């Protein structure tokens, strides 16, 4: 397997957060390609391999999705519901990475089948620690579902 087989999909509309997460990935020396989409509809298109994401060599199916909840066009919770209701995507590990600490958001995300719910830290060092922990668990220790998804 090559490194593209370990792609992480970041679904985030806030460009400042995207830049910070990309920086944290670099500082943590993660070699996993980080693909970014900016809204819920783009996330669904990417995961389903539609439109501009149809070429799986350029846009490989991710091994992990980091999902913000507050997204334009289709919310993170709507994306999560779609992923879990779709035969081709339902086993994808999903970590919600959001600023919301609302118990209704946390509970709804778990009801819909999220694997983990994390609140974005304010300080960069804390984000870097979080990215390192995510990498250690989800990209190294965790056994991913079978790679039969096209």
TILO-109815 format. One record per residue (C-alpha): residue number from 1; residue in one letter; x, y, z. Coordinates in steps of 0.02 Angstrom, whole numbers. Layout:
N
<atom num="NUM" residu="a" x="X" y="Y" z="Z"/>
...
! end
This chain:
150
<atom num="1" residu="x" x="0" y="0" z="0"/>
<atom num="2" residu="x" x="58" y="175" z="-35"/>
<atom num="3" residu="x" x="34" y="330" z="70"/>
<atom num="4" residu="x" x="-122" y="383" z="-31"/>
<atom num="5" residu="x" x="-209" y="230" z="43"/>
<atom num="6" residu="x" x="-204" y="321" z="210"/>
<atom num="7" residu="x" x="-286" y="483" z="158"/>
<atom num="8" residu="x" x="-376" y="587" z="290"/>
<atom num="9" residu="x" x="-525" y="691" z="235"/>
<atom num="10" residu="x" x="-549" y="855" z="328"/>
<atom num="11" residu="x" x="-722" y="931" z="311"/>
<atom num="12" residu="x" x="-703" y="1110" z="371"/>
<atom num="13" residu="x" x="-769" y="1276" z="306"/>
<atom num="14" residu="x" x="-664" y="1392" z="415"/>
<atom num="15" residu="x" x="-504" y="1427" z="318"/>
<atom num="16" residu="x" x="-410" y="1479" z="476"/>
<atom num="17" residu="x" x="-451" y="1310" z="555"/>
<atom num="18" residu="x" x="-399" y="1220" z="395"/>
<atom num="19" residu="x" x="-230" y="1309" z="398"/>
<atom num="20" residu="x" x="-203" y="1269" z="582"/>
<atom num="21" residu="x" x="-247" y="1085" z="559"/>
<atom num="22" residu="x" x="-133" y="1073" z="406"/>
<atom num="23" residu="x" x="6" y="1154" z="508"/>
<atom num="24" residu="x" x="-24" y="1032" z="651"/>
<atom num="25" residu="x" x="-13" y="885" z="530"/>
<atom num="26" residu="x" x="153" y="951" z="463"/>
<atom num="27" residu="x" x="223" y="987" z="637"/>
<atom num="28" residu="x" x="171" y="812" z="694"/>
<atom num="29" residu="x" x="265" y="743" z="542"/>
<atom num="30" residu="x" x="113" y="650" z="478"/>
<atom num="31" residu="x" x="137" y="583" z="304"/>
<atom num="32" residu="x" x="-48" y="549" z="280"/>
<atom num="33" residu="x" x="-116" y="653" z="137"/>
<atom num="34" residu="x" x="-244" y="777" z="205"/>
<atom num="35" residu="x" x="-382" y="815" z="81"/>
<atom num="36" residu="x" x="-496" y="962" z="122"/>
<atom num="37" residu="x" x="-674" y="1001" z="71"/>
<atom num="38" residu="x" x="-768" y="1155" z="130"/>
<atom num="39" residu="x" x="-949" y="1103" z="147"/>
<atom num="40" residu="x" x="-1062" y="954" z="177"/>
<atom num="41" residu="x" x="-1113" y="931" z="-5"/>
<atom num="42" residu="x" x="-930" y="925" z="-58"/>
<atom num="43" residu="x" x="-897" y="795" z="77"/>
<atom num="44" residu="x" x="-1035" y="683" z="9"/>
<atom num="45" residu="x" x="-973" y="706" z="-170"/>
<atom num="46" residu="x" x="-795" y="665" z="-116"/>
<atom num="47" residu="x" x="-846" y="509" z="-21"/>
<atom num="48" residu="x" x="-957" y="448" z="-160"/>
<atom num="49" residu="x" x="-826" y="487" z="-293"/>
<atom num="50" residu="x" x="-939" y="602" z="-393"/>
<atom num="51" residu="x" x="-906" y="754" z="-502"/>
<atom num="52" residu="x" x="-733" y="828" z="-474"/>
<atom num="53" residu="x" x="-692" y="685" z="-354"/>
<atom num="54" residu="x" x="-727" y="542" z="-476"/>
<atom num="55" residu="x" x="-542" y="504" z="-504"/>
<atom num="56" residu="x" x="-498" y="394" z="-355"/>
<atom num="57" residu="x" x="-312" y="403" z="-394"/>
<atom num="58" residu="x" x="-320" y="592" z="-367"/>
<atom num="59" residu="x" x="-454" y="584" z="-230"/>
<atom num="60" residu="x" x="-434" y="418" z="-138"/>
<atom num="61" residu="x" x="-566" y="356" z="-19"/>
<atom num="62" residu="x" x="-508" y="411" z="155"/>
<atom num="63" residu="x" x="-456" y="301" z="298"/>
<atom num="64" residu="x" x="-524" y="432" z="419"/>
<atom num="65" residu="x" x="-637" y="584" z="409"/>
<atom num="66" residu="x" x="-621" y="735" z="523"/>
<atom num="67" residu="x" x="-791" y="820" z="519"/>
<atom num="68" residu="x" x="-844" y="992" z="577"/>
<atom num="69" residu="x" x="-1027" y="1009" z="625"/>
<atom num="70" residu="x" x="-1062" y="1188" z="576"/>
<atom num="71" residu="x" x="-1049" y="1178" z="387"/>
<atom num="72" residu="x" x="-1135" y="1267" z="244"/>
<atom num="73" residu="x" x="-1254" y="1179" z="124"/>
<atom num="74" residu="x" x="-1265" y="1017" z="225"/>
<atom num="75" residu="x" x="-1222" y="1012" z="410"/>
<atom num="76" residu="x" x="-1096" y="893" z="485"/>
<atom num="77" residu="x" x="-1237" y="797" z="568"/>
<atom num="78" residu="x" x="-1323" y="778" z="398"/>
<atom num="79" residu="x" x="-1160" y="716" z="322"/>
<atom num="80" residu="x" x="-1139" y="594" z="466"/>
<atom num="81" residu="x" x="-1317" y="528" z="441"/>
<atom num="82" residu="x" x="-1285" y="509" z="254"/>
<atom num="83" residu="x" x="-1120" y="417" z="281"/>
<atom num="84" residu="x" x="-1195" y="295" z="407"/>
<atom num="85" residu="x" x="-1347" y="264" z="296"/>
<atom num="86" residu="x" x="-1244" y="225" z="140"/>
<atom num="87" residu="x" x="-1182" y="48" z="107"/>
<atom num="88" residu="x" x="-1020" y="109" z="26"/>
<atom num="89" residu="x" x="-970" y="228" z="165"/>
<atom num="90" residu="x" x="-1050" y="171" z="327"/>
<atom num="91" residu="x" x="-892" y="93" z="403"/>
<atom num="92" residu="x" x="-783" y="247" z="377"/>
<atom num="93" residu="x" x="-710" y="302" z="544"/>
<atom num="94" residu="x" x="-771" y="478" z="581"/>
<atom num="95" residu="x" x="-706" y="597" z="712"/>
<atom num="96" residu="x" x="-808" y="754" z="741"/>
<atom num="97" residu="x" x="-688" y="899" z="764"/>
<atom num="98" residu="x" x="-792" y="1051" z="807"/>
<atom num="99" residu="x" x="-806" y="1201" z="921"/>
<atom num="100" residu="x" x="-977" y="1147" z="988"/>
<atom num="101" residu="x" x="-986" y="1082" z="1165"/>
<atom num="102" residu="x" x="-1177" y="1079" z="1159"/>
<atom num="103" residu="x" x="-1239" y="917" z="1236"/>
<atom num="104" residu="x" x="-1373" y="905" z="1101"/>
<atom num="105" residu="x" x="-1237" y="906" z="966"/>
<atom num="106" residu="x" x="-1131" y="778" z="1059"/>
<atom num="107" residu="x" x="-1279" y="663" z="1090"/>
<atom num="108" residu="x" x="-1346" y="678" z="913"/>
<atom num="109" residu="x" x="-1174" y="641" z="839"/>
<atom num="110" residu="x" x="-1159" y="482" z="944"/>
<atom num="111" residu="x" x="-1339" y="434" z="903"/>
<atom num="112" residu="x" x="-1292" y="446" z="718"/>
<atom num="113" residu="x" x="-1138" y="336" z="742"/>
<atom num="114" residu="x" x="-988" y="450" z="758"/>
<atom num="115" residu="x" x="-832" y="360" z="819"/>
<atom num="116" residu="x" x="-765" y="504" z="923"/>
<atom num="117" residu="x" x="-814" y="683" z="966"/>
<atom num="118" residu="x" x="-677" y="811" z="997"/>
<atom num="119" residu="x" x="-688" y="997" z="1033"/>
<atom num="120" residu="x" x="-561" y="1103" z="941"/>
<atom num="121" residu="x" x="-434" y="1171" z="1063"/>
<atom num="122" residu="x" x="-397" y="1357" z="1061"/>
<atom num="123" residu="x" x="-208" y="1345" z="1084"/>
<atom num="124" residu="x" x="-102" y="1277" z="941"/>
<atom num="125" residu="x" x="3" y="1167" z="1057"/>
<atom num="126" residu="x" x="-157" y="1083" z="1118"/>
<atom num="127" residu="x" x="-213" y="1057" z="936"/>
<atom num="128" residu="x" x="-43" y="982" z="896"/>
<atom num="129" residu="x" x="-60" y="862" z="1044"/>
<atom num="130" residu="x" x="-235" y="816" z="984"/>
<atom num="131" residu="x" x="-173" y="782" z="806"/>
<atom num="132" residu="x" x="-33" y="673" z="874"/>
<atom num="133" residu="x" x="-157" y="575" z="980"/>
<atom num="134" residu="x" x="-276" y="558" z="831"/>
<atom num="135" residu="x" x="-134" y="495" z="725"/>
<atom num="136" residu="x" x="-73" y="371" z="854"/>
<atom num="137" residu="x" x="-246" y="297" z="882"/>
<atom num="138" residu="x" x="-341" y="311" z="717"/>
<atom num="139" residu="x" x="-197" y="298" z="593"/>
<atom num="140" residu="x" x="-78" y="179" z="682"/>
<atom num="141" residu="x" x="-163" y="75" z="818"/>
<atom num="142" residu="x" x="-340" y="61" z="750"/>
<atom num="143" residu="x" x="-377" y="-79" z="628"/>
<atom num="144" residu="x" x="-478" y="3" z="487"/>
<atom num="145" residu="x" x="-625" y="-81" z="402"/>
<atom num="146" residu="x" x="-590" y="-180" z="244"/>
<atom num="147" residu="x" x="-534" y="-75" z="96"/>
<atom num="148" residu="x" x="-668" y="-143" z="-21"/>
<atom num="149" residu="x" x="-739" y="30" z="-50"/>
<atom num="150" residu="x" x="-708" y="98" z="-223"/>
! end
